[in-house]
Amino acid sequence: AFSCNLPLVPGTNAITVQATDLAGNTATSNLNVTYSVSTLTISASASPAPNAAGWNNTDVTVTFSCSGGLAPVACPQSVVISNEGGNQVITRTATDGAGSTATASVTLKIDKTPPTLAITSPAPAATVSNPQLPVTGTVADTLSGVAKVTCNGATAVLNGSSSSCN
């Protein structure tokens, strides 16, 4: 009986075993062995998940998960994204011991700045005689945009950067 431990590479490997006796006679046996390695994969996920409109209003942690490939696998570390901006593409690449690579990306939209809001009418501390008070003002959000404006819980009418409610 004999044994030996041979390093293999992914794919077909030719193996030749040769025996020599004390008289100098040799015998040779050949065979092919296929070393199958699962494909290296990587995925990216963002936490916290974006809201229904696709935006985050806090820092976002992007985590990468890798599987398959030939050991050792170098999987990217998690990264915290704190920059504000729309359509920020975060891309990382994993590499395995055979030099194979896999890439994953996640697109983030982060807006941590509240909209600007100003009441233009009525004036502060105004005295009014009508029981219905029209309130007007301006509102703007240059990054994610304005979703809604309310006055004492009632939905205001938006017209560009102007809003009004009764």
Secondary structure, 3 states (H helix, E strand, C coil): CCCCCCCCCCEEEEEEEEEECCCCCEEEEEEEEEECCCCCEEEEEEECCCCCCCCECCCEEEEEEEECCCCCCECCCCEEECCCEEEEEEEEEEECCCCCEEEEEEEEEECCCCCEEEEEECCCCCCCCCCCCCEEEEEECCCCCCCCCEECCEECEEECCEEEEC
